[in-house]
Amino acid sequence: MFVLWAVNYWLQYKSKKKKWYLPLAGAVLYVAIVFIVLGYVTPFLRALLIK
């Protein structure tokens, strides 16, 4: 998750457009990815490992 966050903000820093909505959209996208990983991927991995 930290790597996704770092790449997200590095790409925003490198972008030449200084718009306020880019960091906001990036933060919302990051939160959505975290919820998807925590909600779907983690229980699936736990089910595989507990067997």
C-alpha positions in Angstrom: 0.0 0.0 0.0 2.8 2.4 0.8 4.3 1.8 -2.7 1.0 2.6 -4.3 0.8 5.8 -2.3 4.4 6.8 -3.2 3.9 6.2 -6.9 0.6 8.1 -6.8 2.2 11.2 -5.3 5.4 10.9 -7.4 3.3 10.9 -10.6 1.3 13.9 -9.3 4.5 15.8 -8.5 5.9 15.0 -12.0 2.8 16.2 -13.8 3.1 19.6 -15.3 -0.5 20.5 -14.5 -0.8 22.3 -11.2 -4.5 21.5 -10.7 -6.0 21.1 -7.2 -8.2 18.1 -8.2 -5.3 15.8 -9.1 -4.2 15.2 -5.5 -7.8 14.9 -4.4 -8.5 12.3 -7.1 -5.3 10.5 -6.3 -6.2 10.3 -2.6 -9.7 9.1 -3.3 -8.3 6.5 -5.7 -5.8 5.4 -3.1 -8.5 5.0 -0.4 -10.7 3.0 -2.9 -7.8 0.6 -3.6 -7.1 0.1 0.1 -10.7 -0.7 0.8 -10.8 -3.2 -2.2 -7.6 -4.9 -1.0 -8.8 -5.0 2.6 -12.3 -6.1 1.7 -11.7 -8.7 -1.0 -8.0 -9.8 -1.2 -7.2 -10.1 2.5 -10.1 -12.5 3.3 -9.2 -14.6 0.3 -5.6 -14.8 1.3 -6.6 -15.6 4.9 -8.8 -18.5 3.7 -6.0 -19.9 1.7 -3.5 -19.7 4.5 -5.7 -21.0 7.3 -6.6 -24.2 5.5 
